[in-house]
Amino acid sequence: MLHIAMLLIVLVIAAPPALAEASRDCASDDHELAIPACTLLIKQDPKNAVAH
């Protein structure tokens, strides 16, 4: 489990700015902001459990 968390952290840090911004927006309580961001992350990586 720790390995998965570390991998996600590395991916967010190393991600292009748009994906890093999408990761932040996906966690937002504002659903109008979060839904498109999470959708983008899922399209980039369908196995992204955090985005789901």
PDB file of N, CA, C and O in Angstrom:
ATOM      1  N   MET A   1       0.822  -1.188   0.000  1.00  0.00           N
ATOM      2  CA  MET A   1       0.000   0.000   0.000  1.00  0.00           C
ATOM      3  C   MET A   1       0.871   1.258   0.000  1.00  0.00           C
ATOM      4  O   MET A   1       0.567   2.230  -0.693  1.00  0.00           O
ATOM      5  N   LEU A   2       1.931   1.235   0.764  1.00  0.00           N
ATOM      6  CA  LEU A   2       2.843   2.373   0.819  1.00  0.00           C
ATOM      7  C   LEU A   2       3.469   2.624  -0.546  1.00  0.00           C
ATOM      8  O   LEU A   2       3.671   3.773  -0.938  1.00  0.00           O
ATOM      9  N   HIS A   3       3.776   1.551  -1.270  1.00  0.00           N
ATOM     10  CA  HIS A   3       4.361   1.700  -2.602  1.00  0.00           C
ATOM     11  C   HIS A   3       3.399   2.410  -3.544  1.00  0.00           C
ATOM     12  O   HIS A   3       3.817   3.245  -4.346  1.00  0.00           O
ATOM     13  N   ILE A   4       2.123   2.085  -3.452  1.00  0.00           N
ATOM     14  CA  ILE A   4       1.125   2.718  -4.310  1.00  0.00           C
ATOM     15  C   ILE A   4       1.025   4.211  -3.978  1.00  0.00           C
ATOM     16  O   ILE A   4       0.968   5.050  -4.877  1.00  0.00           O
ATOM     17  N   ALA A   5       1.005   4.529  -2.699  1.00  0.00           N
ATOM     18  CA  ALA A   5       0.927   5.932  -2.291  1.00  0.00           C
ATOM     19  C   ALA A   5       2.147   6.709  -2.779  1.00  0.00           C
ATOM     20  O   ALA A   5       2.021   7.832  -3.267  1.00  0.00           O
ATOM     21  N   MET A   6       3.316   6.110  -2.647  1.00  0.00           N
ATOM     22  CA  MET A   6       4.541   6.774  -3.102  1.00  0.00           C
ATOM     23  C   MET A   6       4.507   6.969  -4.619  1.00  0.00           C
ATOM     24  O   MET A   6       4.922   8.013  -5.122  1.00  0.00           O
ATOM     25  N   LEU A   7       4.019   5.975  -5.338  1.00  0.00           N
ATOM     26  CA  LEU A   7       3.921   6.077  -6.796  1.00  0.00           C
ATOM     27  C   LEU A   7       2.993   7.219  -7.182  1.00  0.00           C
ATOM     28  O   LEU A   7       3.311   8.002  -8.078  1.00  0.00           O
ATOM     29  N   LEU A   8       1.854   7.320  -6.517  1.00  0.00           N
ATOM     30  CA  LEU A   8       0.918   8.400  -6.822  1.00  0.00           C
ATOM     31  C   LEU A   8       1.536   9.769  -6.551  1.00  0.00           C
ATOM     32  O   LEU A   8       1.336  10.712  -7.316  1.00  0.00           O
ATOM     33  N   ILE A   9       2.279   9.867  -5.466  1.00  0.00           N
ATOM     34  CA  ILE A   9       2.941  11.133  -5.149  1.00  0.00           C
ATOM     35  C   ILE A   9       3.952  11.487  -6.221  1.00  0.00           C
ATOM     36  O   ILE A   9       4.016  12.635  -6.662  1.00  0.00           O
ATOM     37  N   VAL A  10       4.738  10.518  -6.641  1.00  0.00           N
ATOM     38  CA  VAL A  10       5.745  10.759  -7.685  1.00  0.00           C
ATOM     39  C   VAL A  10       5.063  11.152  -8.989  1.00  0.00           C
ATOM     40  O   VAL A  10       5.534  12.053  -9.685  1.00  0.00           O
ATOM     41  N   LEU A  11       3.964  10.492  -9.328  1.00  0.00           N
ATOM     42  CA  LEU A  11       3.258  10.819 -10.568  1.00  0.00           C
ATOM     43  C   LEU A  11       2.699  12.233 -10.529  1.00  0.00           C
ATOM     44  O   LEU A  11       2.746  12.947 -11.531  1.00  0.00           O
ATOM     45  N   VAL A  12       2.178  12.636  -9.401  1.00  0.00           N
ATOM     46  CA  VAL A  12       1.624  13.991  -9.290  1.00  0.00           C
ATOM     47  C   VAL A  12       2.736  15.027  -9.377  1.00  0.00           C
ATOM     48  O   VAL A  12       2.575  16.061 -10.025  1.00  0.00           O
ATOM     49  N   ILE A  13       3.853  14.755  -8.733  1.00  0.00           N
ATOM     50  CA  ILE A  13       4.970  15.695  -8.762  1.00  0.00           C
ATOM     51  C   ILE A  13       5.573  15.785 -10.162  1.00  0.00           C
ATOM     52  O   ILE A  13       5.913  16.871 -10.631  1.00  0.00           O
ATOM     53  N   ALA A  14       5.702  14.641 -10.823  1.00  0.00           N
ATOM     54  CA  ALA A  14       6.337  14.604 -12.138  1.00  0.00           C
ATOM     55  C   ALA A  14       5.353  14.866 -13.278  1.00  0.00           C
ATOM     56  O   ALA A  14       5.764  14.966 -14.434  1.00  0.00           O
ATOM     57  N   ALA A  15       4.084  14.975 -12.972  1.00  0.00           N
ATOM     58  CA  ALA A  15       3.067  15.148 -14.008  1.00  0.00           C
ATOM     59  C   ALA A  15       3.204  16.524 -14.661  1.00  0.00           C
ATOM     60  O   ALA A  15       3.664  17.483 -14.042  1.00  0.00           O
ATOM     61  N   PRO A  16       2.796  16.592 -15.912  1.00  0.00           N
ATOM     62  CA  PRO A  16       2.754  17.908 -16.559  1.00  0.00           C
ATOM     63  C   PRO A  16       1.818  18.825 -15.768  1.00  0.00           C
ATOM     64  O   PRO A  16       0.930  18.340 -15.067  1.00  0.00           O
ATOM     65  N   PRO A  17       2.003  20.125 -15.869  1.00  0.00           N
ATOM     66  CA  PRO A  17       1.190  21.056 -15.073  1.00  0.00           C
ATOM     67  C   PRO A  17      -0.315  20.839 -15.205  1.00  0.00           C
ATOM     68  O   PRO A  17      -1.039  20.963 -14.216  1.00  0.00           O
ATOM     69  N   ALA A  18      -0.797  20.521 -16.391  1.00  0.00           N
ATOM     70  CA  ALA A  18      -2.243  20.323 -16.566  1.00  0.00           C
ATOM     71  C   ALA A  18      -2.731  19.136 -15.753  1.00  0.00           C
ATOM     72  O   ALA A  18      -3.812  19.194 -15.167  1.00  0.00           O
ATOM     73  N   LEU A  19      -1.958  18.067 -15.708  1.00  0.00           N
ATOM     74  CA  LEU A  19      -2.370  16.899 -14.930  1.00  0.00           C
ATOM     75  C   LEU A  19      -2.231  17.161 -13.437  1.00  0.00           C
ATOM     76  O   LEU A  19      -3.045  16.680 -12.649  1.00  0.00           O
ATOM     77  N   ALA A  20      -1.231  17.904 -13.043  1.00  0.00           N
ATOM     78  CA  ALA A  20      -1.085  18.253 -11.630  1.00  0.00           C
ATOM     79  C   ALA A  20      -2.262  19.124 -11.191  1.00  0.00           C
ATOM     80  O   ALA A  20      -2.796  18.956 -10.094  1.00  0.00           O
ATOM     81  N   GLU A  21      -2.655  20.045 -12.050  1.00  0.00           N
ATOM     82  CA  GLU A  21      -3.802  20.895 -11.749  1.00  0.00           C
ATOM     83  C   GLU A  21      -5.083  20.058 -11.712  1.00  0.00           C
ATOM     84  O   GLU A  21      -5.947  20.281 -10.864  1.00  0.00           O
ATOM     85  N   ALA A  22      -5.202  19.105 -12.620  1.00  0.00           N
ATOM     86  CA  ALA A  22      -6.375  18.224 -12.639  1.00  0.00           C
ATOM     87  C   ALA A  22      -6.430  17.384 -11.373  1.00  0.00           C
ATOM     88  O   ALA A  22      -7.515  17.145 -10.843  1.00  0.00           O
ATOM     89  N   SER A  23      -5.287  16.932 -10.877  1.00  0.00           N
ATOM     90  CA  SER A  23      -5.255  16.159  -9.635  1.00  0.00           C
ATOM     91  C   SER A  23      -5.776  16.999  -8.472  1.00  0.00           C
ATOM     92  O   SER A  23      -6.541  16.512  -7.640  1.00  0.00           O
ATOM     93  N   ARG A  24      -5.364  18.247  -8.419  1.00  0.00           N
ATOM     94  CA  ARG A  24      -5.824  19.148  -7.360  1.00  0.00           C
ATOM     95  C   ARG A  24      -7.325  19.416  -7.505  1.00  0.00           C
ATOM     96  O   ARG A  24      -8.069  19.360  -6.526  1.00  0.00           O
ATOM     97  N   ASP A  25      -7.759  19.706  -8.728  1.00  0.00           N
ATOM     98  CA  ASP A  25      -9.162  20.027  -8.964  1.00  0.00           C
ATOM     99  C   ASP A  25     -10.067  18.825  -8.723  1.00  0.00           C
ATOM    100  O   ASP A  25     -11.206  18.983  -8.284  1.00  0.00           O
ATOM    101  N   CYS A  26      -9.575  17.644  -9.004  1.00  0.00           N
ATOM    102  CA  CYS A  26     -10.356  16.423  -8.807  1.00  0.00           C
ATOM    103  C   CYS A  26     -10.720  16.250  -7.333  1.00  0.00           C
ATOM    104  O   CYS A  26     -11.770  15.692  -7.016  1.00  0.00           O
ATOM    105  N   ALA A  27      -9.878  16.713  -6.452  1.00  0.00           N
ATOM    106  CA  ALA A  27     -10.125  16.588  -5.014  1.00  0.00           C
ATOM    107  C   ALA A  27     -10.994  17.727  -4.464  1.00  0.00           C
ATOM    108  O   ALA A  27     -11.284  17.765  -3.268  1.00  0.00           O
ATOM    109  N   SER A  28     -11.402  18.636  -5.323  1.00  0.00           N
ATOM    110  CA  SER A  28     -12.177  19.797  -4.895  1.00  0.00           C
ATOM    111  C   SER A  28     -13.595  19.406  -4.474  1.00  0.00           C
ATOM    112  O   SER A  28     -14.158  18.435  -4.980  1.00  0.00           O
ATOM    113  N   ASP A  29     -14.156  20.167  -3.550  1.00  0.00           N
ATOM    114  CA  ASP A  29     -15.554  19.976  -3.151  1.00  0.00           C
ATOM    115  C   ASP A  29     -16.512  20.610  -4.154  1.00  0.00           C
ATOM    116  O   ASP A  29     -17.717  20.363  -4.112  1.00  0.00           O
ATOM    117  N   ASP A  30     -15.976  21.424  -5.050  1.00  0.00           N
ATOM    118  CA  ASP A  30     -16.775  22.060  -6.097  1.00  0.00           C
ATOM    119  C   ASP A  30     -16.955  21.051  -7.231  1.00  0.00           C
ATOM    120  O   ASP A  30     -16.031  20.811  -8.008  1.00  0.00           O
ATOM    121  N   HIS A  31     -18.152  20.461  -7.321  1.00  0.00           N
ATOM    122  CA  HIS A  31     -18.386  19.389  -8.293  1.00  0.00           C
ATOM    123  C   HIS A  31     -18.262  19.849  -9.739  1.00  0.00           C
ATOM    124  O   HIS A  31     -17.881  19.064 -10.607  1.00  0.00           O
ATOM    125  N   GLU A  32     -18.576  21.105 -10.006  1.00  0.00           N
ATOM    126  CA  GLU A  32     -18.434  21.619 -11.375  1.00  0.00           C
ATOM    127  C   GLU A  32     -16.969  21.660 -11.788  1.00  0.00           C
ATOM    128  O   GLU A  32     -16.660  21.582 -12.977  1.00  0.00           O
ATOM    129  N   LEU A  33     -16.086  21.778 -10.844  1.00  0.00           N
ATOM    130  CA  LEU A  33     -14.649  21.781 -11.093  1.00  0.00           C
ATOM    131  C   LEU A  33     -14.097  20.353 -11.045  1.00  0.00           C
ATOM    132  O   LEU A  33     -13.255  19.976 -11.861  1.00  0.00           O
ATOM    133  N   ALA A  34     -14.577  19.570 -10.087  1.00  0.00           N
ATOM    134  CA  ALA A  34     -14.019  18.240  -9.838  1.00  0.00           C
ATOM    135  C   ALA A  34     -14.355  17.229 -10.932  1.00  0.00           C
ATOM    136  O   ALA A  34     -13.487  16.458 -11.342  1.00  0.00           O
ATOM    137  N   ILE A  35     -15.580  17.220 -11.403  1.00  0.00           N
ATOM    138  CA  ILE A  35     -15.996  16.184 -12.357  1.00  0.00           C
ATOM    139  C   ILE A  35     -15.173  16.218 -13.647  1.00  0.00           C
ATOM    140  O   ILE A  35     -14.675  15.170 -14.058  1.00  0.00           O
ATOM    141  N   PRO A  36     -15.006  17.372 -14.309  1.00  0.00           N
ATOM    142  CA  PRO A  36     -14.175  17.368 -15.522  1.00  0.00           C
ATOM    143  C   PRO A  36     -12.713  17.004 -15.242  1.00  0.00           C
ATOM    144  O   PRO A  36     -12.063  16.345 -16.053  1.00  0.00           O
ATOM    145  N   ALA A  37     -12.208  17.438 -14.094  1.00  0.00           N
ATOM    146  CA  ALA A  37     -10.819  17.134 -13.751  1.00  0.00           C
ATOM    147  C   ALA A  37     -10.635  15.631 -13.524  1.00  0.00           C
ATOM    148  O   ALA A  37      -9.684  15.032 -14.025  1.00  0.00           O
ATOM    149  N   CYS A  38     -11.543  15.036 -12.774  1.00  0.00           N
ATOM    150  CA  CYS A  38     -11.463  13.590 -12.529  1.00  0.00           C
ATOM    151  C   CYS A  38     -11.627  12.812 -13.830  1.00  0.00           C
ATOM    152  O   CYS A  38     -10.964  11.798 -14.045  1.00  0.00           O
ATOM    153  N   THR A  39     -12.510  13.291 -14.690  1.00  0.00           N
ATOM    154  CA  THR A  39     -12.715  12.642 -15.990  1.00  0.00           C
ATOM    155  C   THR A  39     -11.423  12.646 -16.806  1.00  0.00           C
ATOM    156  O   THR A  39     -11.072  11.642 -17.427  1.00  0.00           O
ATOM    157  N   LEU A  40     -10.719  13.779 -16.804  1.00  0.00           N
ATOM    158  CA  LEU A  40      -9.439  13.870 -17.512  1.00  0.00           C
ATOM    159  C   LEU A  40      -8.432  12.872 -16.944  1.00  0.00           C
ATOM    160  O   LEU A  40      -7.743  12.179 -17.692  1.00  0.00           O
ATOM    161  N   LEU A  41      -8.355  12.808 -15.624  1.00  0.00           N
ATOM    162  CA  LEU A  41      -7.411  11.881 -14.997  1.00  0.00           C
ATOM    163  C   LEU A  41      -7.750  10.436 -15.319  1.00  0.00           C
ATOM    164  O   LEU A  41      -6.851   9.626 -15.543  1.00  0.00           O
ATOM    165  N   ILE A  42      -9.032  10.102 -15.348  1.00  0.00           N
ATOM    166  CA  ILE A  42      -9.450   8.737 -15.667  1.00  0.00           C
ATOM    167  C   ILE A  42      -9.138   8.408 -17.117  1.00  0.00           C
ATOM    168  O   ILE A  42      -8.748   7.282 -17.424  1.00  0.00           O
ATOM    169  N   LYS A  43      -9.305   9.375 -18.015  1.00  0.00           N
ATOM    170  CA  LYS A  43      -8.955   9.139 -19.423  1.00  0.00           C
ATOM    171  C   LYS A  43      -7.458   8.905 -19.576  1.00  0.00           C
ATOM    172  O   LYS A  43      -7.039   8.076 -20.384  1.00  0.00           O
ATOM    173  N   GLN A  44      -6.649   9.630 -18.806  1.00  0.00           N
ATOM    174  CA  GLN A  44      -5.195   9.471 -18.863  1.00  0.00           C
ATOM    175  C   GLN A  44      -4.758   8.136 -18.276  1.00  0.00           C
ATOM    176  O   GLN A  44      -3.821   7.508 -18.769  1.00  0.00           O
ATOM    177  N   ASP A  45      -5.454   7.699 -17.202  1.00  0.00           N
ATOM    178  CA  ASP A  45      -5.096   6.454 -16.522  1.00  0.00           C
ATOM    179  C   ASP A  45      -6.371   5.829 -15.977  1.00  0.00           C
ATOM    180  O   ASP A  45      -6.800   6.167 -14.874  1.00  0.00           O
ATOM    181  N   PRO A  46      -6.991   4.911 -16.740  1.00  0.00           N
ATOM    182  CA  PRO A  46      -8.249   4.306 -16.310  1.00  0.00           C
ATOM    183  C   PRO A  46      -8.168   3.543 -14.984  1.00  0.00           C
ATOM    184  O   PRO A  46      -9.197   3.250 -14.376  1.00  0.00           O
ATOM    185  N   LYS A  47      -6.979   3.229 -14.544  1.00  0.00           N
ATOM    186  CA  LYS A  47      -6.821   2.495 -13.271  1.00  0.00           C
ATOM    187  C   LYS A  47      -6.577   3.429 -12.090  1.00  0.00           C
ATOM    188  O   LYS A  47      -6.269   2.967 -10.991  1.00  0.00           O
ATOM    189  N   ASN A  48      -6.708   4.728 -12.302  1.00  0.00           N
ATOM    190  CA  ASN A  48      -6.478   5.712 -11.248  1.00  0.00           C
ATOM    191  C   ASN A  48      -7.622   5.644 -10.235  1.00  0.00           C
ATOM    192  O   ASN A  48      -8.680   6.238 -10.444  1.00  0.00           O
ATOM    193  N   ALA A  49      -7.406   4.924  -9.147  1.00  0.00           N
ATOM    194  CA  ALA A  49      -8.434   4.730  -8.133  1.00  0.00           C
ATOM    195  C   ALA A  49      -8.793   6.033  -7.434  1.00  0.00           C
ATOM    196  O   ALA A  49      -9.942   6.217  -7.030  1.00  0.00           O
ATOM    197  N   VAL A  50      -7.846   6.925  -7.286  1.00  0.00           N
ATOM    198  CA  VAL A  50      -8.123   8.200  -6.625  1.00  0.00           C
ATOM    199  C   VAL A  50      -9.124   9.009  -7.436  1.00  0.00           C
ATOM    200  O   VAL A  50     -10.042   9.602  -6.869  1.00  0.00           O
ATOM    201  N   ALA A  51      -8.962   9.040  -8.736  1.00  0.00           N
ATOM    202  CA  ALA A  51      -9.877   9.808  -9.597  1.00  0.00           C
ATOM    203  C   ALA A  51     -11.271   9.203  -9.616  1.00  0.00           C
ATOM    204  O   ALA A  51     -12.264   9.921  -9.729  1.00  0.00           O
ATOM    205  N   HIS A  52     -11.344   7.893  -9.507  1.00  0.00           N
ATOM    206  CA  HIS A  52     -12.666   7.241  -9.476  1.00  0.00           C
ATOM    207  C   HIS A  52     -13.352   7.556  -8.183  1.00  0.00           C
ATOM    208  O   HIS A  52     -14.475   7.106  -7.954  1.00  0.00           O
TER     209      HIS A  52
END
